[in-house]
Amino acid sequence: MATSARPFWIYWTASTTSGIGTAVTAVALPLAAVTVLDAGPVETGLLAASSYLAWVVLGLPAGAIVHRLPLRTTQVVADLARAAAILTVPIAWLLGSLSLGHLVLTALAVNVAEVFYFTANTTFLPSVVPRHELTSRNSLVSGTQAATQLGGPSAAGLLVQAVGAVPALLVDVVSYLASAMLLRRLPERREPAPPAGAPRVGMGAMIAEGWRFVVRHPVMAPATWWACVINLVCGVQAGLFAVYLVRDLDAPPAMVGVLLAADGVGSLLAAAATPWLVRRFGSARVLLVDGLVAFAGAALIPLGAGPAGWLCFAIGTLVFGAAVVPGSVVTRTYRQVASPPELLSRVMATVRFVSWSMIPVGALAAGLLAAQLGSATVLLGSAFLLLLGPVILWFSPVRRLRDLDDYDEGRRSGSSKKSSSRRADASASTPA
């Protein structure tokens, strides 16, 4: 392994290790609510919303806060905080005091730490990876996440079947501790400091600067609204999948893990194919098509009953996962290369705040609606929301691009031509 590549592989190993544990918790926590505490769709929707709610409250200031913090240390502290929060659940269960409120607070605490971890983690990556390798490295990271989503839920289902939902959470505790130990081996990194003598910018101004850059950007903004649509539907699914599989499809915990792993299969295949898709068709065109493929998958998920329903769920989640990953990779890579370095943490946090705020909204709405209409009806209805994504992109500059960064290259080229033209005019009008 080349010395220059070593930091990335440590970074990747740490992310993979914590991702395995997170994949187990994604199955074990809602199953604990359903099987241990007899939770219904409203309760599972509330639990899912709590797993993302911190993005609504802290998403914007996180970018400005992380901008002033050492990036590696921020990730290490976040890992330790997540391990401590998860550990309280088995302790409370052993003491006979576990409640839905405890699970909700745990999910919220983990999410608070995750907000700062993600912001520091995605800002850290460009400092250890050359610009021309970002797409392939982001694809590798997404592919690895998909692999953990593939193996994690299956292992979690079997683990829950064997030892119970609550003890299975200890795997996540160990994974976060291992990730923290690995990250401590990386060199410390900070975002670029402002020029010497520049006035100190307040928190509000820093947040506003990142917000304006994102929402006024002709390409980044519609890509963000596209992500909002995707994540709204992801919130619906996060809130209802566990209760739908257990109550509507009568799936045992082991089968729940296998069925949820189908998303990982689609994500893994798509992550492996994304670099080729981008080279063959262009990142902008990939993004345009993603929403249509996601709709097809999401519409299939709630069809059928019994074993036929299991098959529809597996195929639908596979297709949906395969559709979401390429769009996620190309938009994240575009943000990393199109954002000024000093704005990157705030751009990443702003986009995450705007788009991930839709997940708790979708989860809460899904839980309330499913209590009246049924989980299958709400899952099917949410699929049609995905058609908004391609519409948003079609009425933006993305429709005219092959690759997302063609927009920035076109602007630079246009500015260069205008500058050359002005110099030529000045030269022609100046006496010899």
C-alpha positions as CSV (number, residue, x, y, z in Angstrom):
1,M,0.0,0.0,0.0
2,A,1.4,3.4,-1.0
3,T,2.2,5.6,2.0
4,S,0.1,8.4,0.6
5,A,-3.0,6.2,0.5
6,R,-2.6,5.0,4.1
7,P,-4.7,7.7,5.7
8,F,-7.6,6.9,3.4
9,W,-7.6,3.2,4.2
10,I,-7.5,3.9,7.9
11,Y,-10.4,6.4,7.3
12,W,-12.2,3.7,5.3
13,T,-11.6,1.0,7.9
14,A,-13.0,3.1,10.7
15,S,-16.1,4.1,8.7
16,T,-16.7,0.4,7.8
17,T,-16.3,-0.8,11.4
18,S,-18.8,1.7,12.8
19,G,-21.1,1.1,9.8
20,I,-21.4,-2.6,10.6
21,G,-22.5,-1.8,14.1
22,T,-24.9,0.9,12.9
23,A,-26.5,-1.5,10.4
24,V,-27.2,-3.9,13.3
25,T,-28.7,-1.1,15.4
26,A,-30.9,0.0,12.5
27,V,-32.6,-3.4,12.7
28,A,-32.3,-4.2,16.5
29,L,-33.6,-0.8,17.8
30,P,-37.0,-0.8,16.0
31,L,-37.3,-4.6,16.7
32,A,-36.7,-3.9,20.4
33,A,-39.6,-1.4,20.2
34,V,-41.9,-3.8,18.4
35,T,-41.0,-7.1,20.1
36,V,-40.0,-6.0,23.6
37,L,-42.2,-2.9,24.1
38,D,-45.1,-3.9,21.7
39,A,-44.8,-0.6,19.8
40,G,-47.2,0.2,16.9
41,P,-46.7,2.4,13.8
42,V,-47.0,5.7,15.7
43,E,-44.3,4.6,18.1
44,T,-42.0,3.3,15.5
45,G,-42.5,6.4,13.4
46,L,-41.6,8.5,16.5
47,L,-38.5,6.3,17.1
48,A,-37.4,6.7,13.4
49,A,-37.9,10.4,13.5
50,S,-35.8,10.7,16.7
51,S,-33.0,9.0,14.8
52,Y,-32.8,12.0,12.4
53,L,-34.3,14.9,14.4
54,A,-31.0,16.4,15.4
55,W,-30.4,17.4,11.8
56,V,-33.4,19.7,12.0
57,V,-32.1,21.4,15.2
58,L,-28.3,21.2,14.7
59,G,-27.8,20.7,11.0
60,L,-27.0,24.3,10.2
61,P,-24.9,25.3,13.2
62,A,-23.0,22.0,12.9
63,G,-21.1,23.2,9.8
64,A,-20.0,26.4,11.5
65,I,-19.1,24.6,14.7
66,V,-17.1,21.9,13.0
67,H,-15.3,24.7,10.9
68,R,-13.7,25.7,14.2
69,L,-12.9,22.2,15.5
70,P,-10.1,19.7,14.7
71,L,-11.8,17.2,12.3
72,R,-10.2,14.0,13.5
73,T,-10.9,14.7,17.2
74,T,-14.5,15.6,16.4
75,Q,-15.0,12.2,14.8
76,V,-13.4,10.4,17.7
77,V,-15.5,12.2,20.4
78,A,-18.7,11.5,18.3
79,D,-17.9,7.8,18.2
80,L,-17.4,7.6,21.9
81,A,-20.6,9.5,22.6
82,R,-22.6,7.1,20.3
83,A,-21.1,4.1,22.1
84,A,-22.1,5.5,25.5
85,A,-25.6,6.3,24.4
86,I,-26.3,2.8,22.9
87,L,-24.8,1.1,26.0
88,T,-27.5,2.6,28.2
89,V,-30.2,0.5,26.5
90,P,-28.9,-3.0,27.5
91,I,-28.2,-1.6,31.0
92,A,-31.8,-0.3,31.4
93,W,-33.1,-3.5,30.0
94,L,-31.2,-5.6,32.5
95,L,-32.5,-3.3,35.3
96,G,-36.0,-3.8,34.1
97,S,-36.5,-0.1,33.4
98,L,-36.4,0.0,29.6
99,S,-39.1,2.2,28.0
100,L,-40.0,3.6,24.6
101,G,-39.0,7.0,26.0
102,H,-35.5,5.6,26.7
103,L,-35.2,4.3,23.2
104,V,-36.3,7.6,21.7
105,L,-33.8,9.6,23.9
106,T,-31.1,7.1,22.9
107,A,-31.9,7.5,19.2
108,L,-31.8,11.3,19.6
109,A,-28.5,11.3,21.5
110,V,-26.9,9.0,18.8
111,N,-28.2,11.3,16.1
112,V,-26.8,14.4,17.8
113,A,-23.3,12.8,17.8
114,E,-23.9,11.6,14.2
115,V,-24.5,15.2,13.0
116,F,-21.1,16.3,14.1
117,Y,-19.4,13.0,13.0
118,F,-20.8,13.2,9.5
119,T,-20.0,16.9,9.0
120,A,-16.4,16.3,10.2
121,N,-16.1,13.0,8.3
122,T,-17.1,14.3,4.9
123,T,-15.1,17.5,5.3
124,F,-12.1,15.3,6.3
125,L,-12.1,13.1,3.2
126,P,-10.9,15.7,0.6
127,S,-7.9,16.3,2.8
128,V,-6.7,12.7,2.4
129,V,-7.8,12.0,-1.2
130,P,-6.7,13.8,-4.4
131,R,-9.4,15.7,-6.2
132,H,-9.3,13.4,-9.2
133,E,-10.0,10.3,-7.0
134,L,-12.9,11.7,-5.1
135,T,-15.6,10.1,-7.2
136,S,-14.0,6.6,-7.0
137,R,-13.3,7.0,-3.3
138,N,-16.9,8.2,-2.6
139,S,-18.1,5.3,-4.6
140,L,-16.0,2.9,-2.6
141,V,-17.3,4.4,0.7
142,S,-20.9,4.2,-0.6
143,G,-20.2,0.6,-1.8
144,T,-18.8,-0.3,1.6
145,Q,-21.8,1.2,3.3
146,A,-24.0,-0.9,1.0
147,A,-22.1,-4.0,1.9
148,T,-22.6,-3.3,5.6
149,Q,-26.3,-2.8,4.8
150,L,-26.2,-6.1,3.0
151,G,-24.5,-8.1,5.7
152,G,-25.5,-6.0,8.8
153,P,-29.3,-6.5,8.7
154,S,-29.1,-10.2,7.9
155,A,-26.6,-10.7,10.8
156,A,-28.8,-8.5,13.0
157,G,-31.9,-10.5,12.3
158,L,-30.1,-13.7,13.1
159,L,-28.5,-12.1,16.2
160,V,-31.9,-10.8,17.4
161,Q,-33.4,-14.3,16.8
162,A,-30.6,-15.8,18.9
163,V,-30.0,-13.4,21.8
164,G,-32.8,-10.8,21.6
165,A,-33.0,-7.3,20.2
166,V,-31.5,-5.5,23.1
167,P,-28.3,-7.6,23.6
168,A,-27.7,-7.3,19.9
169,L,-27.1,-3.6,20.4
170,L,-23.8,-4.4,22.1
171,V,-22.3,-5.0,18.6
172,D,-22.7,-1.3,17.8
173,V,-21.1,-0.3,21.1
174,V,-18.0,-2.3,20.2
175,S,-18.0,-1.0,16.6
176,Y,-17.9,2.7,17.7
177,L,-15.1,2.0,20.2
178,A,-13.1,0.3,17.4
179,S,-13.7,3.2,15.0
180,A,-12.6,5.7,17.6
181,M,-9.3,3.8,18.1
182,L,-8.7,3.7,14.4
183,L,-9.4,7.4,13.8
184,R,-6.9,8.3,16.5
185,R,-4.2,7.0,14.2
186,L,-5.0,9.6,11.5
187,P,-3.3,13.0,11.3
188,E,-5.3,15.9,12.7
189,R,-6.9,18.2,10.1
190,R,-8.7,21.5,10.2
191,E,-10.5,23.5,7.6
192,P,-8.4,26.3,6.0
193,A,-8.0,29.3,8.3
194,P,-9.2,32.7,7.1
195,P,-6.5,35.1,5.7
196,A,-4.3,36.8,8.3
197,G,-5.9,40.0,9.5
198,A,-9.4,39.0,8.3
199,P,-12.2,39.9,10.8
200,R,-13.6,37.1,12.9
201,V,-17.0,36.0,11.5
202,G,-19.8,35.3,13.9
203,M,-21.7,32.0,14.0
204,G,-24.8,33.4,12.5
205,A,-22.9,35.0,9.6
206,M,-21.0,31.7,9.0
207,I,-24.2,29.7,8.9
208,A,-25.8,32.3,6.6
209,E,-22.8,32.2,4.2
210,G,-23.1,28.4,3.8
211,W,-26.9,28.6,3.4
212,R,-26.7,31.3,0.7
213,F,-24.1,29.4,-1.3
214,V,-26.2,26.3,-1.4
215,V,-29.7,27.7,-2.0
216,R,-28.5,30.2,-4.6
217,H,-26.3,27.7,-6.5
218,P,-28.1,26.9,-9.9
219,V,-27.0,23.2,-9.7
220,M,-26.4,22.5,-6.1
221,A,-29.8,23.8,-5.0
222,P,-32.0,21.6,-7.3
223,A,-29.8,18.6,-6.4
224,T,-30.6,19.4,-2.8
225,W,-34.3,19.6,-3.4
226,W,-34.0,16.2,-5.2
227,A,-32.4,14.8,-2.1
228,C,-35.2,16.2,0.0
229,V,-37.8,14.2,-2.0
230,I,-35.7,11.0,-1.7
231,N,-35.2,11.4,2.0
232,L,-38.9,12.2,2.7
233,V,-39.7,8.7,1.2
234,C,-36.8,7.2,3.1
235,G,-38.3,8.6,6.3
236,V,-41.6,7.0,5.5
237,Q,-39.9,3.7,5.0
238,A,-37.7,4.0,8.1
239,G,-40.9,4.6,10.2
240,L,-42.9,1.8,8.8
241,F,-40.7,-1.1,7.5
242,A,-40.3,-2.9,10.9
243,V,-43.9,-2.8,11.8
244,Y,-45.0,-3.5,8.2
245,L,-42.8,-6.6,8.0
246,V,-43.7,-7.9,11.4
247,R,-47.4,-7.1,11.6
248,D,-48.5,-7.1,7.9
249,L,-46.2,-9.7,6.4
250,D,-45.8,-11.9,9.5
251,A,-42.0,-12.0,9.0
252,P,-39.9,-13.4,11.9
253,P,-36.9,-11.3,13.1
254,A,-34.4,-13.4,11.0
255,M,-36.5,-12.9,7.9
256,V,-36.8,-9.2,8.7
257,G,-33.0,-8.9,8.6
258,V,-32.8,-10.8,5.3
259,L,-35.5,-8.6,3.6
260,L,-33.9,-5.4,4.8
261,A,-30.6,-6.6,3.5
262,A,-32.0,-6.4,0.0
263,D,-31.5,-2.7,0.1
264,G,-27.8,-3.4,0.7
265,V,-27.6,-5.6,-2.4
266,G,-29.0,-2.9,-4.6
267,S,-26.8,-0.2,-3.0
268,L,-23.7,-2.4,-3.4
269,L,-24.3,-3.1,-7.0
270,A,-25.1,0.5,-7.8
271,A,-22.0,1.8,-5.9
272,A,-19.8,-0.5,-7.9
273,A,-21.4,0.6,-11.1
274,T,-21.5,4.4,-10.4
275,P,-18.0,5.3,-11.7
276,W,-18.8,3.4,-15.0
277,L,-22.3,5.1,-15.2
278,V,-20.7,8.5,-14.7
279,R,-18.1,7.9,-17.4
280,R,-20.6,6.4,-19.8
281,F,-23.6,8.8,-19.4
282,G,-22.4,11.7,-17.2
283,S,-23.3,12.5,-13.6
284,A,-26.1,14.9,-14.5
285,R,-27.9,12.4,-16.6
286,V,-27.5,9.7,-14.0
287,L,-29.1,12.1,-11.5
288,L,-32.0,12.8,-13.8
289,V,-32.9,9.1,-14.3
290,D,-32.4,8.1,-10.6
291,G,-35.8,9.3,-9.4
292,L,-37.7,7.3,-12.0
293,V,-35.9,4.1,-11.1
294,A,-36.5,4.8,-7.4
295,F,-40.2,5.3,-8.0
296,A,-40.4,1.9,-9.7
297,G,-38.7,0.2,-6.8
298,A,-40.7,2.0,-4.1
299,A,-44.0,1.2,-5.8
300,L,-43.3,-2.5,-5.7
301,I,-42.3,-2.7,-2.0
302,P,-45.8,-2.8,-0.4
303,L,-47.5,-5.2,-3.0
304,G,-48.4,-8.7,-2.2
305,A,-48.9,-10.7,1.0
306,G,-47.1,-13.6,2.7
307,P,-44.1,-15.0,0.8
308,A,-45.2,-13.1,-2.4
309,G,-45.1,-9.9,-0.3
310,W,-41.7,-10.8,1.0
311,L,-40.5,-11.2,-2.6
312,C,-42.0,-7.8,-3.7
313,F,-40.5,-6.2,-0.7
314,A,-37.0,-7.6,-1.4
315,I,-37.0,-6.7,-5.1
316,G,-38.5,-3.3,-4.5
317,T,-36.0,-2.3,-1.8
318,L,-33.2,-3.7,-4.0
319,V,-34.2,-1.4,-6.9
320,F,-34.9,1.5,-4.6
321,G,-31.4,1.2,-3.0
322,A,-29.8,0.8,-6.4
323,A,-31.5,4.1,-7.6
324,V,-30.5,6.2,-4.6
325,V,-26.8,5.4,-4.4
326,P,-25.6,6.9,-7.7
327,G,-27.4,10.1,-7.1
328,S,-26.0,10.3,-3.6
329,V,-22.5,9.7,-4.8
330,V,-22.5,12.2,-7.7
331,T,-24.1,15.0,-5.6
332,R,-21.8,14.5,-2.7
333,T,-18.7,14.5,-5.0
334,Y,-20.0,17.6,-6.7
335,R,-20.4,19.4,-3.4
336,Q,-16.8,18.5,-2.5
337,V,-15.3,19.8,-5.7
338,A,-17.6,22.8,-6.4
339,S,-17.5,24.3,-2.9
340,P,-14.8,26.7,-1.8
341,P,-12.5,24.8,0.7
342,E,-13.3,27.3,3.5
343,L,-17.0,26.7,3.0
344,L,-17.0,22.9,2.6
345,S,-18.1,21.9,6.2
346,R,-20.9,24.5,6.1
347,V,-22.1,23.4,2.6
348,M,-22.1,19.7,3.7
349,A,-24.0,20.6,6.9
350,T,-26.5,22.8,5.1
351,V,-27.3,20.2,2.5
352,R,-27.6,17.5,5.1
353,F,-29.8,19.8,7.3
354,V,-32.2,20.6,4.4
355,S,-32.4,17.1,3.0
356,W,-32.2,15.0,6.2
357,S,-34.8,17.2,7.9
358,M,-37.3,15.5,5.6
359,I,-36.6,12.1,7.2
360,P,-38.2,12.8,10.6
361,V,-41.0,14.6,8.8
362,G,-41.7,11.5,6.6
363,A,-41.4,9.1,9.6
364,L,-43.8,11.0,11.8
365,A,-46.3,11.6,9.0
366,A,-46.1,7.9,8.0
367,G,-46.7,6.7,11.6
368,L,-49.8,8.9,12.0
369,L,-51.2,8.1,8.6
370,A,-50.5,4.4,8.9
371,A,-52.5,4.2,12.1
372,Q,-55.5,5.3,10.0
373,L,-54.9,3.9,6.5
374,G,-52.5,1.0,7.1
375,S,-48.8,0.7,6.4
376,A,-49.1,-0.7,2.9
377,T,-51.3,2.2,1.7
378,V,-48.9,4.8,3.1
379,L,-45.8,3.1,1.6
380,L,-47.5,2.9,-1.8
381,G,-48.6,6.5,-1.7
382,S,-45.2,7.7,-0.8
383,A,-43.7,6.1,-3.9
384,F,-45.5,8.7,-6.1
385,L,-43.7,11.5,-4.3
386,L,-40.5,10.4,-5.9
387,L,-41.7,11.6,-9.3
388,L,-41.2,15.2,-8.0
389,G,-37.4,14.6,-8.1
390,P,-37.0,14.3,-11.9
391,V,-39.5,17.2,-12.3
392,I,-37.3,19.5,-10.1
393,L,-34.2,18.6,-12.0
394,W,-35.8,18.9,-15.4
395,F,-36.6,22.6,-14.8
396,S,-33.1,23.4,-13.7
397,P,-29.7,23.8,-15.5
398,V,-29.1,20.1,-14.7
399,R,-31.3,19.1,-17.7
400,R,-28.8,20.7,-20.2
401,L,-25.6,19.2,-18.6
402,R,-23.8,15.9,-19.2
403,D,-21.8,16.2,-15.9
404,L,-22.7,18.4,-13.0
405,D,-19.3,20.1,-12.9
406,D,-19.8,21.1,-16.6
407,Y,-21.8,24.0,-15.2
408,D,-18.8,25.3,-13.3
409,E,-16.4,24.7,-16.2
410,G,-18.8,26.6,-18.5
411,R,-18.9,29.5,-16.1
412,R,-15.1,29.6,-15.9
413,S,-14.8,29.3,-19.7
414,G,-17.3,32.1,-20.1
415,S,-15.5,34.3,-17.7
416,S,-12.2,33.7,-19.4
417,K,-13.7,34.6,-22.8
418,K,-15.2,37.8,-21.4
419,S,-11.9,38.7,-19.8
420,S,-10.0,38.0,-23.1
421,S,-12.6,40.1,-25.0
422,R,-12.3,43.0,-22.6
423,R,-8.5,42.9,-22.9
424,A,-8.7,42.8,-26.7
425,D,-11.1,45.7,-26.8
426,A,-8.8,47.7,-24.5
427,S,-5.8,46.9,-26.7
428,A,-7.6,47.9,-29.9
429,S,-8.7,51.3,-28.5
430,T,-5.2,52.1,-27.0
431,P,-2.9,54.2,-29.2
432,A,0.3,52.5,-30.3
